[in-house]
């Protein structure tokens, strides 16, 4: 558990994922990200890659942001638990989110991202 109460999961999924619970809105948010392989990579190249991913993979929305370590590609997925959420459904949703994010990483033929090869 991190300082902001996010749960960081680095094993058992295809990509490391943060899970955040927003109690007042009854939502669970999954977050995955990958940093640039180089701090000198122009953010515009990341924007182009993000746009390509969003055209090809319509089941997950990719975003970009800048950081001290260079550009970051990330995705978020919100899941409501207002009507309850069985643990099996929660685990399936988390795995599916991680698999979808990995699908995007696999399309990085120019090796913009710092990732271990899958």
N, C-alpha and C positions, 0 to 999 in steps of 0.2 A: 504494500500500500504506500503510495507516494504522499508527499506533504499536503497536496490538495485533495486527498482522499480518493484519487483515481487508483484503480487496481491495474497494475502492469502485469501482463501475462506474456512471458517470453518462451515458454515451452508448451508443447501440446497443440500448438496452432502452426499454420504455415508461415505466418509473419507475426512479429510482436504486436500486441494490441493492448490499448488502454480501454478500460471500461469505467464509465462515469455514471453515477446515479444522480439524477435530478429529482429529489424527493418532492418538491412542491409542484412539479409538473408531471410526476409519475412516469418519468422516462428514463431509459437506460441508453447511453450513447457509447458506441464502439468507435474507436479512433485508431487508425494505422497511418504510419508515415515512413518515408524514406528520404534520406538526405542526399544531396548532390555528391558525386564522386570527387568533385573538385570545388573548392571555394571560389574559384575564378569563373565557374560556369555562368554565363549570362542568364538572368532570370527569363529573358525572352525565349531562350531555348526550352526552358521548363514550361513556359506558357504554351508553346507550340506542341510539346509532348502531351501536356495535360489536355489540350483541345483534341488531339488525335485520340487519346484514350476515351474521352467523353463521347466522341463520334462512334468509336468501335464497340465500347462496352456500355450499353445503356442501363445496366442493372446496378451500377455504382457511379457516384459522382465524384470525380477527382478535383482537387484544388491545389493551388500553389501558394507559397508564402516565402518571404525572405527571412533568413536567420543569420546569426553570427557565423555559423558554419557553412553558409551558402544557401542556395535555394532548397526548398523542401516540397516534396509531393506528398499530399495526404488525402485521406478520405474519412468521412464520418457517416455513421448510420444511426438513426434514432429508432428506438423500439419502445412502445408504450406498454406499461404494465398496469394501467388503470383498471382493467378487468381481470387482473391476475396474470401470472406468467409461469407455466409449468417449467421446471428446471430443464427438462429435455428440449423444450422449445427454445429456451434461452441458450443452451449449449449449441443447438443446431444453428441458430441465428448468428452466434459468434463465429462458429466455424465457417459458415457460408460467407460472412463478411470477410474473413481472412483469406478465403479461397478467391473471392472476387478481387481483392486487392492484389493478391499474387498474380492473377491473370494480367493485370495492368503492368506489373513489374516485369513479367516475362516478355512484354512487347518492347522493352527498352533495348533495342538492338544497337543503339549508339552508346550504350553504357554510361548514361548520364547519372544513374543512381548508384549509391554506395550500398550494395547488398551482397549477401553471400549468394553464390550461384546455386540455383535450385535444380 
